[in-house]
Amino acid sequence: MLLDELGVRLNLHIKWDNFKIPFAYYLIQINNIVKGGIVGEKDENLDFRLAIHRSTYARFKLVNVFEFRDSSTVKLFEQAIKHVLSPHSIGKVNNFKMEQYECPGKDTGLVINNLVSKQFKHMNFEIRQLGMECPKEHIDNYNKNTLERVGTGNRSRF
């Protein structure tokens, strides 16, 4: 393609730089526990939700983010994921809708992310334009920048 030859890349999605995403399913990890949650049921975005989690769990690791086009698609995906991940479920966090998962003896973040990504790809194939998965480099940048801001102090109440 001419654009490729000229070194021009079209960035079809620029929201990943700040995570001001209104509809998303996300995974965070604290120690070897992974928590899955959604944004899109209330008037908030992923940046806001992550800030809330950061106030409670200072040093969590963002594992992955999946953006959706609307509230109904993110809720549909969440229900499918709860079923797929049920063998690893260890319950809900303090009556919140955020599910917790653990894979003892394994890297829970890697196992859960692989299962969620596989389900997302399958559903995205079946339901065209379901959403998009956040590029890994954006997740890595978020974790690096956040760790630098938080420092070495651990306020985690987990």
GIHU-V634543 format. One record per backbone hydrogen bond with DSSP energy under -0.5 kcal/mol. NH is the residue of the N-H (numbers start at 1). CO is the residue of the C=O. E is the energy in kcal/mol with one decimal. If there is no record, write none. Layout:
nh | co | e
NH | CO | E
NH | CO | E
//
This chain:
nh | co | e
5 | 1 | -2.0
6 | 2 | -1.8
7 | 4 | -1.1
8 | 3 | -2.7
11 | 9 | -0.6
12 | 10 | -1.0
17 | 14 | -1.2
18 | 15 | -1.6
19 | 15 | -2.0
20 | 15 | -0.6
21 | 19 | -2.1
24 | 39 | -1.9
25 | 66 | -2.4
26 | 37 | -2.8
27 | 64 | -2.4
28 | 35 | -2.4
29 | 61 | -2.9
30 | 33 | -2.6
33 | 30 | -2.1
34 | 101 | -2.6
35 | 28 | -3.1
36 | 99 | -2.1
37 | 26 | -2.3
39 | 24 | -2.4
44 | 42 | -1.8
46 | 21 | -1.7
47 | 19 | -1.6
49 | 45 | -2.2
50 | 46 | -2.9
51 | 47 | -2.0
52 | 48 | -1.8
53 | 49 | -2.3
54 | 50 | -2.5
55 | 51 | -1.5
56 | 52 | -0.8
56 | 53 | -0.8
57 | 53 | -3.7
58 | 56 | -0.6
60 | 57 | -1.4
61 | 29 | -2.8
63 | 27 | -2.8
63 | 61 | -0.6
64 | 27 | -1.2
66 | 25 | -2.7
67 | 132 | -3.0
68 | 23 | -2.7
69 | 130 | -1.2
74 | 70 | -1.7
75 | 71 | -2.1
76 | 72 | -2.1
77 | 73 | -2.3
78 | 74 | -2.3
79 | 75 | -2.1
80 | 76 | -2.0
81 | 77 | -2.7
82 | 78 | -2.4
83 | 79 | -1.5
84 | 80 | -2.3
85 | 81 | -3.0
86 | 82 | -0.5
86 | 83 | -0.8
88 | 85 | -2.3
89 | 85 | -0.5
89 | 86 | -1.1
90 | 100 | -2.4
91 | 100 | -0.6
93 | 98 | -1.8
94 | 92 | -0.7
96 | 93 | -3.6
99 | 36 | -1.6
99 | 97 | -0.5
100 | 91 | -2.2
101 | 34 | -2.8
102 | 88 | -2.4
103 | 32 | -0.5
106 | 103 | -2.1
108 | 106 | -1.3
111 | 107 | -2.4
112 | 108 | -2.9
113 | 109 | -2.1
114 | 110 | -2.2
115 | 111 | -2.0
116 | 112 | -2.7
117 | 113 | -2.9
118 | 114 | -2.2
119 | 115 | -2.1
120 | 116 | -2.7
121 | 117 | -2.6
122 | 118 | -2.1
123 | 119 | -2.8
124 | 120 | -2.8
125 | 121 | -1.5
126 | 122 | -2.0
127 | 123 | -3.4
128 | 126 | -0.7
130 | 127 | -1.1
132 | 67 | -1.8
134 | 65 | -2.8
138 | 135 | -1.2
139 | 135 | -1.4
140 | 136 | -2.8
141 | 137 | -2.1
142 | 138 | -2.2
143 | 139 | -2.5
144 | 140 | -2.5
145 | 141 | -2.8
146 | 142 | -2.5
147 | 143 | -2.4
148 | 144 | -1.9
149 | 145 | -1.6
150 | 146 | -2.7
151 | 147 | -2.5
153 | 150 | -0.6
155 | 153 | -0.6
157 | 56 | -1.0
//
